[in-house]
Amino acid sequence: MYFRYSYLLKLKLSYPITYIKGISVQRATLLYSELGIKTCNDLLNFFPFRYIDKTTFYSIKELQPNSSEVQIVGKITSVKSVAQKRGTRLVAKFQDATGTMELVWFRGQKWIKDSLKINQPYVVFGKLNHYNGSFSMPHPEMELVTEYKKKLQTKMQPVYPSTEKLTNSGVSNKLVRTYIQNLLQQFYDKIQETLSNEIIEDFKFISKRDALLNAHFPKSQENLAKAQNRLKFEELFFIQLQLLRRKLINKTKIKGFVFQNVGANFNDFYSNRLPFDLTNAQKRVLKEIRKDVASGAHMNRLLQGDVGSGKTIVALLAMLLAIDNGFQATIMAPTEILATQHYLAIFELLETMDLNIDLLTGSVKTKKRKEIHQNLEDGTLDILIGTHALLEDKVQFKNLGIAIIDEQHRFGVAQRSKLWKKNTIVPHILVMTATPIPRTLAMSVYGDLDISIIDELPPGRKEVKTVHRFDSNRLSVFKFMKDEIKKGRQVYIVYPLIQESEVMDYKDLMDGYESVSREFPTPKYQISIVHGQMKPADKEYEMQRFVKGETQIMVATTVIEVGVNVPNASVMIIESSERFGLSQLHQLRGRVGRGADQSYCILLSSFKLSAEAKTRLKTMVETSDGFKIAEVDLKLRGPGNLMGTQQSGILNLKIADVVKDTKILVDARNTAISLLQEDSNLSKSQNDLINKAYLELSKTSKIWSNIS
């Protein structure tokens, strides 16, 4: 045993957890598969999600029937097995100077019975049961007082995240606590500082080792708060440092194509063919893009704009800049509907100009596909718009100058990177999203991108009036639809499902279509139906009927969330609206309000609404500001869910929370900015500790590949 302990003293935190006493290879494999804990450092940074207050020791006489979790010191005087309806239970008589109670076990009885020591003082902790005037404690946590005194004492006991598999395999909270306690005792003196003295003094932080000790075993709430503040700052600081350094590298080391000329295509379109005057926000964003592409550095810009704010026109002008400088341009969209919508809109805008534009999606036939490939390679194709089909190896550009990714959160990281690996020099990147991202999230996920925001709608657009109605108001909603159709308007009705769910009782598409058909019979009314399981050709046929005004009502699923632009459609009815997320509701509402007429969004729901659903519907009625909606969504859903699995990788934070810890995030980012302004390479001696920690983190962090 002595030799094992001597060997442990030489270990590093980067070593596997099998070097910790009690962790077998089998148990280490389980901890890794269930919790992602592989090294001693992983375990040290596996933080509790709550704490049990153990500030008080009770005597048995003081116990109350409504007591929950209590801690008592006493002795076991006898142990016996008691028969019950099914099997037996193990019962120990436990007493202190003031009275007696029972400790009870239903599982693991033989092992427990053999391990119990009679007439020796124990510290027991657990939930109380009260029956017929007597107290009992099922499956208590127990420790001999002699062992209890040897350990790190804390008045607040940590509770760690776990899984059913871990619990069933005997890896209890107590066991995890013991592992971390042993780890801290062995490694406390070896824990290295990771922040500079200047930062520690500026923010009055406690040391790294004390922060880790108090995050796991705090002596008080005050100590816990200090520990968490220090560790949250550090986690967010190093994320910001990586993002900002990445941005610095993009600006200084990655060369970009220089779009020096503002030529004939750009000037002709801007002066003679713009369908409307640009808003001040669009002009500002265009200026930012022009400055980027003329600088010689690589552009990596996020363009945020609410639904209908005019991002496509800005993207088109950026592509015309590329063409004027002898380059090709591409737009990649997540769905065939959206790609087709972009193609039709851009084709119409550029129809009278001498430019070659094409569309590449999964449903393009082989002959046409080969033609596109050829035109792309010989440079006769100026703009290619498409879906994931653009990522195929056969798709090779002659000289791609700018790549525009629309609704980019729907693409995986690997998919996006494929697009800009199609050139020896990385093309300029413009990432577009109509899902406004709260500032805190943008700083965390897109900290290495320059961010442009279009925050005003084109002139003449009226705000969509939004109301919430219950199912019982359906007849009055139908009457309103008829009144709008009489005025020559069109209506969307959106359902959350295609087929009826046995679990959730809400409207499905086919039932809805039948009831709408009864209320709006042919030949007076015509109805389109569109959903994701239709063949592309059938879907397009139905879409076009609605676009041309041949049908007055479109019954659809969320397939129309993006990519449908019908200025004459003035009413959006969302069935079972309580089942939709806020960003989806906002996107769906954006399908109307595209013409000059007043538009309406009606949110239909059942009377049974959760508190969260009420908040979502209330938010939709009160505001049409996408950024305010995104803030509420972030609070309701959390950052990982908001961004979707594709983007949540870097938000798997160990202790910080970008929603709750906004102030710490801002402090961390500002500190990182100041540091890099003074020492961009982290080469100054006062930043040695930061640089060492930064390099270590860079080896294991996936942040590099998770950013656009």
C-alpha positions in Angstrom: 0.0 0.0 0.0 2.9 2.4 0.8 4.4 1.9 -2.6 1.1 2.6 -4.3 0.6 5.8 -2.3 4.2 7.0 -3.1 3.5 6.3 -6.8 0.3 8.3 -6.5 2.2 11.3 -5.2 4.1 11.6 -8.5 0.9 11.6 -10.6 -0.4 14.4 -12.7 -4.0 15.6 -13.0 -3.9 14.6 -16.7 -3.6 10.9 -15.7 -6.6 8.5 -16.0 -8.9 8.1 -13.1 -7.9 4.5 -12.7 -5.0 5.9 -10.6 -7.4 7.0 -7.9 -7.9 4.5 -5.1 -11.0 2.4 -5.6 -11.6 3.1 -9.3 -11.2 -0.1 -11.3 -10.9 -0.2 -15.1 -14.5 -1.3 -15.3 -15.7 1.5 -13.1 -13.6 4.1 -15.0 -15.2 2.9 -18.2 -18.6 3.4 -16.7 -17.8 6.9 -15.4 -16.5 7.8 -18.9 -19.5 6.4 -20.8 -22.1 7.9 -18.5 -20.5 11.2 -17.4 -17.5 11.8 -19.8 -15.0 11.6 -16.9 -11.7 10.2 -18.1 -8.9 12.0 -16.3 -8.2 13.1 -12.7 -8.7 16.7 -14.0 -12.1 15.8 -15.4 -13.2 14.5 -12.0 -11.8 17.6 -10.3 -13.9 19.7 -12.6 -17.1 17.6 -12.2 -19.1 20.0 -10.0 -22.1 19.4 -7.7 -25.5 20.7 -8.9 -26.8 21.2 -5.4 -25.7 21.0 -1.7 -27.3 19.4 1.3 -27.1 21.5 4.4 -25.5 19.6 7.2 -25.0 22.5 9.6 -27.1 20.9 12.3 -26.9 17.6 14.3 -30.2 16.6 15.8 -31.0 14.5 18.8 -33.7 11.8 18.5 -35.8 13.7 21.0 -35.8 16.8 18.8 -37.1 15.1 15.6 -40.4 16.3 14.3 -42.9 14.4 12.1 -42.4 17.0 9.3 -38.6 16.8 9.4 -37.1 15.9 6.0 -33.3 15.1 5.9 -31.6 15.0 9.3 -28.2 14.1 10.7 -27.8 12.3 14.0 -24.9 10.8 16.1 -25.7 7.6 18.0 -25.0 3.8 18.3 -26.6 0.7 16.9 -27.6 -1.6 19.8 -29.1 -4.5 17.8 -29.8 -5.7 14.3 -32.5 -8.2 13.1 -34.3 -9.4 9.9 -38.0 -8.8 9.9 -40.4 -10.8 7.6 -42.8 -8.8 5.5 -45.3 -9.6 2.7 -42.5 -9.9 0.1 -39.2 -11.1 1.5 -37.6 -9.4 4.6 -36.2 -6.1 5.7 -33.2 -5.4 7.9 -33.9 -3.3 11.0 -31.3 -1.8 13.3 -32.1 -0.2 16.6 -30.3 3.1 16.8 -30.1 5.3 19.9 -28.5 8.4 21.4 -28.7 9.8 24.9 -32.3 11.1 24.3 -34.1 8.2 22.6 -34.3 5.4 20.0 -35.4 5.0 16.4 -35.0 2.4 13.6 -32.6 2.3 10.6 -34.2 0.2 7.8 -32.8 -1.5 4.7 -34.7 -3.3 1.9 -31.8 -4.0 -0.4 -28.2 -5.3 0.1 -29.2 -6.7 3.5 -26.5 -9.4 3.9 -23.6 -7.0 3.0 -25.0 -4.3 5.3 -25.6 -6.7 8.2 -22.0 -7.9 8.0 -20.6 -4.4 7.9 -22.5 -2.9 10.8 -20.6 -2.5 14.1 -22.6 -2.7 17.3 -22.2 -0.1 20.1 -19.8 2.1 18.1 -20.7 5.7 17.5 -22.0 6.5 13.9 -23.0 9.6 12.1 -26.2 8.8 10.2 -27.9 11.0 7.6 -31.1 10.5 5.6 -34.8 11.1 5.1 -37.1 10.5 8.0 -40.3 8.4 8.1 -42.8 8.8 10.9 -45.4 6.1 11.6 -47.4 5.4 14.8 -45.4 7.8 16.8 -42.0 6.3 15.9 -39.3 7.4 13.6 -37.3 5.4 11.1 -34.7 6.1 8.4 -34.6 3.9 5.3 -31.2 3.3 3.7 -29.3 6.0 5.7 -25.9 7.3 4.8 -23.6 6.0 7.6 -20.1 6.6 8.7 -18.3 5.7 11.9 -17.5 8.8 13.9 -13.8 7.9 13.9 -13.8 7.9 10.0 -16.0 11.0 9.8 -13.4 13.0 11.8 -10.6 12.0 9.5 -12.3 13.5 6.4 -12.6 17.0 4.9 -15.4 18.4 7.0 -18.0 20.5 5.3 -21.3 21.8 6.5 -22.7 21.6 3.0 -22.6 18.2 1.4 -22.3 18.2 -2.4 -24.7 16.3 -4.6 -23.4 15.3 -8.0 -25.2 14.6 -11.3 -25.7 10.9 -11.9 -27.5 8.4 -14.1 -29.7 5.4 -13.5 -27.0 3.1 -14.8 -24.4 4.5 -12.3 -26.8 4.2 -9.4 -27.7 0.6 -10.3 -24.0 -0.2 -10.6 -23.3 1.0 -7.1 -21.7 4.3 -8.0 -23.6 6.4 -5.4 -23.2 10.1 -4.6 -21.3 9.1 -1.5 -18.8 7.1 -3.6 -18.2 10.0 -6.1 -17.8 12.3 -3.1 -15.2 10.0 -1.7 -13.3 9.8 -5.0 -13.2 13.6 -5.2 -12.2 14.0 -1.6 -9.3 11.6 -2.0 -8.3 13.4 -5.2 -8.2 16.8 -3.4 -6.2 15.4 -0.5 -3.6 13.9 -2.9 -3.4 16.8 -5.4 -4.3 20.0 -3.5 -0.7 21.2 -3.5 -0.2 20.3 -7.1 -3.2 22.4 -8.4 -1.6 25.1 -10.6 -2.8 28.7 -10.8 -4.3 29.6 -14.2 -4.9 33.3 -14.0 -2.3 36.2 -13.7 -1.8 38.0 -10.4 -3.2 41.1 -12.0 -6.5 39.5 -12.8 -6.7 37.8 -9.4 -6.1 41.2 -7.7 -8.5 43.1 -9.9 -11.4 40.8 -9.2 -10.3 39.8 -5.7 -10.5 36.2 -6.6 -9.5 33.3 -4.2 -6.8 31.0 -5.5 -7.5 28.2 -8.0 -6.9 25.4 -5.4 -9.2 27.1 -2.8 -11.9 27.6 -5.4 -11.9 23.9 -6.3 -11.8 22.8 -2.7 -14.8 25.1 -1.8 -16.8 24.3 -5.0 -16.8 20.7 -3.8 -16.7 21.0 0.0 -17.7 24.5 1.0 -17.5 25.5 4.7 -20.2 28.2 4.1 -22.5 29.8 1.5 -20.0 32.7 1.4 -17.1 30.4 0.5 -19.2 28.6 -2.1 -20.1 31.9 -3.7 -16.5 33.0 -3.9 -15.4 29.6 -5.4 -18.2 29.6 -8.0 -17.5 33.2 -9.0 -13.8 32.5 -9.6 -14.4 29.2 -11.5 -17.2 30.6 -13.7 -15.1 33.6 -14.6 -12.1 31.3 -15.5 -14.2 29.0 -17.7 -15.8 31.9 -19.6 -12.5 33.8 -19.8 -10.6 30.9 -21.5 -13.5 30.4 -24.0 -13.4 34.1 -24.9 -9.6 34.0 -25.1 -9.8 31.1 -27.7 -12.6 32.8 -29.7 -10.8 36.2 -29.7 -7.4 34.7 -30.7 -9.1 32.8 -33.4 -10.6 36.1 -34.7 -7.2 37.7 -34.5 -5.6 34.9 -36.5 -8.4 35.2 -39.1 -7.7 38.9 -39.4 -3.9 38.8 -39.5 -2.8 35.4 -40.8 -5.6 34.1 -43.1 -5.5 36.0 -46.3 -8.7 36.7 -48.1 -9.5 37.6 -51.7 -9.4 41.4 -52.3 -12.6 42.7 -53.9 -11.1 46.1 -54.9 -13.5 47.0 -57.6 -17.0 48.2 -57.1 -17.9 47.5 -60.7 -20.6 47.5 -63.3 -22.8 44.7 -61.9 -22.9 46.2 -58.4 -23.4 49.8 -59.5 -26.1 48.9 -62.1 -28.1 46.9 -59.7 -27.7 49.3 -56.8 -28.6 52.4 -58.9 -31.2 51.0 -61.3 -32.7 47.7 -60.2 -33.2 47.7 -56.4 -36.9 47.0 -55.8 -36.9 49.4 -52.8 -34.6 51.8 -51.0 -32.3 50.2 -48.6 -32.9 50.9 -44.9 -30.1 52.6 -42.9 -29.4 49.3 -41.2 -28.9 47.5 -44.6 -26.6 50.3 -45.8 -24.6 50.1 -42.6 -24.2 46.3 -42.9 -23.3 46.6 -46.6 -20.6 49.1 -45.7 -19.2 46.7 -43.1 -19.1 43.9 -45.7 -17.4 46.1 -48.3 -14.8 47.1 -45.8 -14.1 43.5 -45.0 -13.7 42.2 -48.5 -11.5 45.1 -49.6 -9.1 44.7 -46.7 -7.1 41.6 -47.9 -8.1 39.8 -44.7 -10.5 36.9 -44.6 -14.2 37.9 -43.9 -15.9 35.8 -41.3 -19.2 37.7 -40.6 -22.5 36.8 -39.0 -25.5 38.7 -40.5 -28.4 38.7 -38.1 -31.7 40.1 -39.3 -35.3 39.5 -38.3 -37.8 37.8 -40.6 -38.4 40.0 -43.6 -35.6 42.5 -42.7 -34.0 42.2 -46.2 -30.9 40.0 -45.6 -31.1 38.5 -49.1 -30.7 41.9 -50.9 -27.5 42.5 -48.8 -26.2 39.0 -49.6 -26.9 39.6 -53.3 -25.0 42.9 -53.3 -22.1 41.1 -51.6 -22.1 38.4 -54.4 -22.2 41.1 -57.1 -19.0 42.6 -55.5 -17.4 39.2 -55.9 -18.5 38.8 -59.5 -17.2 42.3 -60.3 -13.8 41.2 -59.1 -13.8 38.0 -61.3 -15.0 35.5 -58.6 -17.9 33.1 -58.3 -20.5 33.2 -55.4 -22.7 30.6 -53.7 -25.6 30.5 -51.3 -26.2 27.3 -49.3 -29.7 26.9 -47.7 -30.9 24.0 -45.4 -34.0 23.1 -47.3 -35.0 22.7 -50.9 -37.9 25.1 -50.4 -35.6 27.8 -49.1 -33.0 27.2 -51.8 -35.6 27.4 -54.5 -37.1 30.5 -52.9 -33.6 32.2 -53.0 -33.1 31.1 -56.6 -36.4 32.4 -57.8 -36.0 35.7 -56.0 -32.4 36.3 -57.2 -33.2 35.1 -60.7 -36.1 37.6 -60.9 -33.9 40.5 -59.6 -31.0 39.8 -62.0 -33.2 38.6 -65.0 -32.2 41.5 -67.3 -28.5 41.4 -66.3 -25.9 39.3 -68.2 -25.3 36.9 -65.3 -25.4 33.1 -65.2 -27.3 31.7 -62.1 -28.3 28.2 -61.3 -29.9 26.0 -58.7 -28.5 22.7 -57.4 -30.6 20.5 -55.0 -31.1 16.8 -54.4 -33.9 16.6 -57.0 -32.0 18.1 -59.9 -31.7 15.4 -62.7 -28.3 13.9 -63.7 -28.1 15.6 -67.1 -28.7 19.1 -65.6 -26.4 18.3 -62.7 -23.5 17.5 -65.1 -24.2 20.8 -67.0 -24.0 22.7 -63.7 -20.7 20.9 -62.7 -19.2 21.8 -66.1 -20.3 25.5 -66.0 -19.0 25.8 -62.4 -15.6 24.4 -63.3 -15.1 26.5 -66.4 -16.2 29.7 -64.6 -19.3 30.5 -66.8 -21.6 30.0 -63.8 -21.5 33.2 -61.7 -23.9 32.3 -58.8 -24.8 28.8 -57.6 -27.6 28.4 -55.1 -28.3 25.1 -53.5 -28.8 22.8 -50.5 -26.4 20.1 -49.0 -26.0 19.0 -52.7 -23.3 21.8 -52.9 -21.1 19.8 -50.6 -20.7 16.8 -52.9 -17.1 16.2 -54.0 -18.1 16.6 -57.7 -19.1 20.2 -57.1 -15.9 22.1 -57.9 -15.7 25.9 -58.4 -13.2 27.6 -60.7 -12.7 30.5 -58.2 -15.2 30.7 -55.3 -14.9 34.2 -53.8 -17.8 34.3 -51.3 -19.9 31.6 -49.6 -23.1 32.6 -48.0 -24.7 30.2 -45.5 -28.3 30.8 -44.7 -30.0 29.6 -41.5 -26.5 28.2 -40.7 -27.5 26.6 -37.3 -29.2 23.9 -39.4 -25.9 22.7 -40.8 -23.4 20.5 -39.1 -19.9 21.8 -38.5 -18.3 19.3 -40.9 -20.8 20.2 -43.6 -20.0 23.9 -43.4 -16.3 23.4 -43.5 -16.6 21.3 -46.6 -17.9 24.3 -48.5 -15.0 26.6 -47.8 -12.4 23.8 -48.5 -13.4 23.8 -52.1 -10.8 26.6 -52.8 -7.1 26.7 -52.0 -7.7 30.1 -50.5 -10.7 30.2 -48.1 -13.5 32.2 -49.6 -15.1 35.1 -47.7 -17.8 33.7 -45.4 -21.1 35.4 -44.7 -23.3 33.5 -42.3 -27.0 34.6 -42.2 -29.7 33.8 -39.7 -33.2 35.0 -39.2 -33.2 33.7 -35.7 -32.0 36.6 -33.7 -29.3 35.5 -31.2 -29.2 37.2 -27.7 -26.0 39.1 -27.1 -24.8 36.8 -24.4 -25.2 33.8 -26.6 -23.6 35.5 -29.6 -20.6 36.3 -27.4 -20.3 32.7 -26.4 -21.0 30.9 -29.7 -19.9 33.4 -32.3 -17.2 35.3 -30.5 -14.8 34.8 -33.4 -17.1 36.2 -36.0 -17.8 39.9 -36.7 -21.4 40.5 -36.2 -23.7 42.7 -38.3 -27.3 43.3 -37.4 -30.2 44.5 -39.6 -32.5 45.9 -36.9 -35.2 47.7 -39.0 -37.8 46.5 -41.4 -38.1 47.9 -45.0 -40.4 51.0 -45.3 -44.1 50.3 -45.8 -44.0 47.0 -43.8 -46.7 47.0 -41.1 -46.3 45.1 -37.8 -48.2 41.8 -37.7 -51.1 42.0 -35.2 -50.9 38.8 -33.0 -53.7 37.5 -30.8 -54.1 34.3 -28.7 -57.5 32.5 -29.0 -58.7 29.2 -27.4 -60.1 26.3 -29.4 -63.6 27.4 -28.3 -63.2 30.5 -30.4 -62.7 28.5 -33.6 -66.0 29.6 -35.3 -65.2 33.3 -34.9 -61.7 32.6 -36.3 -63.3 30.9 -39.3 -65.5 34.0 -39.8 -62.5 36.3 -39.7 -60.8 34.1 -42.3 -63.8 34.3 -44.6 -63.8 38.1 -44.2 -60.1 38.3 -45.2 -60.6 36.0 -48.2 -63.5 38.2 -49.3 -61.0 41.1 -49.4 -58.8 39.0 -51.8 -56.3 37.9 -49.1 -54.8 34.4 -48.5 -54.5 32.4 -45.3 -51.9 29.9 -43.8 -53.1 27.3 -41.2 -50.1 25.4 -39.6 -50.3 22.2 -37.6 -47.6 20.6 -35.5 -48.2 16.9 -36.7 -48.9 14.9 -39.8 -50.5 12.0 -38.1 -52.5 11.8 -34.9 -50.5 11.2 -31.7 -51.9 8.7 -29.2 -49.9 10.4 -26.5 -50.6 14.1 -27.1 -54.1 15.2 -27.7 -53.9 18.0 -30.2 -54.8 18.8 -33.8 -53.1 16.9 -36.6 -52.8 18.0 -40.1 -55.2 15.5 -41.8 -58.0 16.0 -39.3 -57.5 19.8 -39.7 -57.6 19.6 -43.5 -60.9 17.8 -43.3 -62.5 20.2 -40.9 -61.3 23.2 -42.9 -62.6 21.6 -46.1 -66.0 21.3 -44.5 -66.1 24.9 -43.4 -64.6 26.2 -46.7 -66.2 24.0 -49.4 -65.3 23.9 -53.1 -65.8 25.4 -55.6 -66.2 28.7 -53.6 -62.9 28.0 -51.8 -59.7 26.2 -52.9 -57.2 24.7 -50.4 -53.6 23.7 -50.8 -52.0 21.1 -48.5 -48.2 20.8 -47.9 -46.2 18.6 -45.5 -42.7 17.1 -45.2 -43.7 13.6 -46.3 -44.9 14.7 -49.8 -42.8 14.2 -52.9 -40.8 17.3 -53.8 -42.8 17.7 -57.1 -46.2 17.4 -55.3 -45.0 19.9 -52.7 -43.8 22.4 -55.3 -47.1 22.0 -57.2 -49.2 22.8 -54.1 -46.9 25.7 -53.2 -47.1 27.2 -56.6 -50.9 27.0 -56.6 -50.9 29.1 -53.4 -48.2 31.5 -54.7 -50.2 32.1 -57.9 -53.4 32.8 -55.9 -55.2 29.7 -57.2 -55.9 28.6 -53.6 -56.9 30.9 -50.8 -55.9 28.6 -47.9 -52.7 26.7 -47.3 -52.9 23.9 -44.7 -49.3 22.9 -43.8 -46.9 21.7 -41.2 -43.8 23.7 -40.2 -42.3 22.9 -43.6 -43.3 26.5 -44.5 -41.4 27.9 -41.5 -38.8 29.3 -43.9 -38.7 29.9 -47.6 -42.3 30.9 -48.5 -42.8 34.4 -49.7 -46.4 35.3 -50.6 -47.1 39.0 -50.1 -50.8 38.5 -50.6 -51.0 36.1 -47.6 -52.1 38.2 -44.6 -53.3 35.7 -42.0 -51.3 33.0 -40.2 -53.2 30.7 -38.0 -51.1 28.4 -35.8 -53.0 25.4 -34.4 -52.0 23.9 -31.1 -49.6 26.8 -30.7 -48.7 25.7 -27.2 -46.7 22.9 -28.8 -44.4 25.1 -30.7 -41.2 26.8 -29.5 -40.8 30.5 -29.5 -38.4 30.7 -32.4 -40.7 28.5 -34.5 -43.7 30.7 -33.7 -41.7 33.8 -34.6 -40.5 32.3 -37.9 -44.0 31.2 -38.8 -45.4 34.6 -38.1 -42.8 36.0 -40.4 -44.5 34.3 -43.4 -47.2 37.0 -43.3 -46.7 40.8 -43.2 -44.8 40.8 -46.5 -47.2 43.0 -48.4 -48.6 46.4 -47.8 -51.8 45.2 -46.2 -52.3 44.7 -42.4 -51.5 41.1 -41.5 -52.6 38.9 -38.6 -51.2 36.0 -36.6 -53.7 34.0 -34.6 -52.4 31.6 -32.0 -54.9 28.8 -31.2 -54.5 26.6 -28.2 -56.3 24.4 -25.7 -57.2 25.7 -22.2 -54.6 23.4 -20.6 -51.4 25.5 -20.7 -48.2 25.0 -18.8 -46.6 28.0 -17.2 -43.9 27.9 -19.9 -46.5 27.8 -22.7 -48.3 30.8 -21.3 -45.1 32.7 -21.2 -44.4 31.8 -24.9 -47.8 32.9 -26.1 -47.8 36.0 -24.0 -44.4 37.0 -25.4 -45.6 36.5 -29.0 -48.7 38.7 -28.4 -46.7 41.4 -26.7 -43.7 41.8 -29.0 -42.6 41.2 -32.6 -39.0 42.1 -31.7 -37.0 39.0 -32.6 -34.2 39.9 -30.1 -36.6 40.2 -27.2 -38.2 36.9 -28.2 -34.8 35.3 -28.4 -33.9 36.5 -24.9 -37.1 35.0 -23.5 -36.4 31.8 -25.4 -32.9 31.6 -24.0 -34.2 31.9 -20.5 -36.9 29.2 -21.1 -34.9 26.7 -23.0 -31.2 27.3 -22.2 -28.4 27.8 -24.7 -27.8 24.2 -25.8 -31.4 23.7 -26.8 -31.7 27.1 -28.4 -28.8 26.5 -30.7 -29.7 22.8 -31.4 -27.2 20.0 -31.1 -25.1 21.2 -33.9 -24.1 24.3 -32.0 -24.3 23.3 -28.4 -20.8 21.7 -28.2 -19.0 24.7 -26.7 -21.9 25.4 -24.4 -21.4 22.2 -22.4 -20.1 24.4 -19.7 -18.9 22.8 -16.4 -20.0 25.5 -14.0 -20.9 28.7 -15.8 -24.3 29.5 -17.3 -24.5 32.1 -20.1 -28.1 33.0 -19.2 -27.6 33.5 -15.4 -23.9 34.7 -15.5 -24.2 37.5 -18.0 -22.2 39.9 -15.9 -19.4 37.4 -15.4 -19.4 36.7 -19.2 -19.1 40.4 -20.0 -16.2 40.8 -17.4 -14.5 37.8 -18.8 -14.7 39.0 -22.4 -13.6 42.5 -21.6 -10.6 41.1 -19.6 -9.7 38.8 -22.6 -9.9 41.8 -25.0 -7.7 44.0 -22.9 -5.2 41.2 -22.4 -4.8 40.4 -26.1 -4.5 44.1 -27.0 -1.5 44.3 -24.7 -0.1 40.8 -25.4 -1.6 39.1 -28.5 0.8 36.1 -28.3 0.5 35.7 -24.5 4.3 35.9 -24.5 4.9 38.3 -21.6 6.2 36.8 -18.4 3.2 38.1 -16.3 0.9 36.0 -18.6 2.9 32.7 -18.3 0.3 31.0 -16.2 -2.5 32.0 -18.6 -0.6 30.9 -21.6 0.2 27.5 -20.0 -3.4 26.9 -19.1 -4.5 28.2 -22.6 -2.3 25.8 -24.4 -3.4 22.9 -22.2 -7.1 23.7 -22.8 -6.5 24.0 -26.6 -5.4 20.4 -26.8 -8.7 19.1 -25.5 -11.2 21.8 -26.3 -13.5 21.3 -29.3 -14.2 25.0 -29.6 -12.0 25.4 -32.6 -14.1 23.2 -34.8 -17.4 24.3 -33.4 -17.1 27.9 -34.7 -18.1 28.8 -38.2 
